[in-house]
Amino acid sequence: MTEGTEPNDEPFVVEPETQLDGSPAPPKNWPRPPNTQGRLESPAALALAEGAALLFCFLLLPWFFFPQLGGGGPGDAPFSHSYTGLRIAQGLDFGQRSIPLFVHLWLVLLVAVALLALASLFSRRLFSPRLMLGMIVALSALALLVELGYCVQVDALFLASYWRGRCICCG
């Protein structure tokens, strides 16, 4: 059965809005961001800044440190190995093998890319500012929950190794 118009169907006509007394309703003034002549508006700039910051932190900043083993000198750094978020998501090296302890950190990279994509889509006017802000808040909350979960896991990992009296990287 194909969809189509029947020969006897009348076209659908939208009538203008009227008030209760029958007079034409005034046009609705939807809140709009100020005209920026093609530049990014504030929700897009917020998404772009947050996505770029998350991407920078995930790819370049250290997220995990191993304490220095052995007796280091007074000028030595207290930490010998540091890993970025990308390296941790791929798996930590424990001796001869790599163990993927924090696989959920890939969500941080996914959120960063999604925020950058949202900024691009909003600049093309595919979303309303209100919907855009809602998506930014939802994605930011997801990234924050993943990072808080990672913090709790790392804290538990170091606490467990402290109580057992062993280094987590040596076993």
Disulfide bonds with the S-S distance in Angstrom:
none
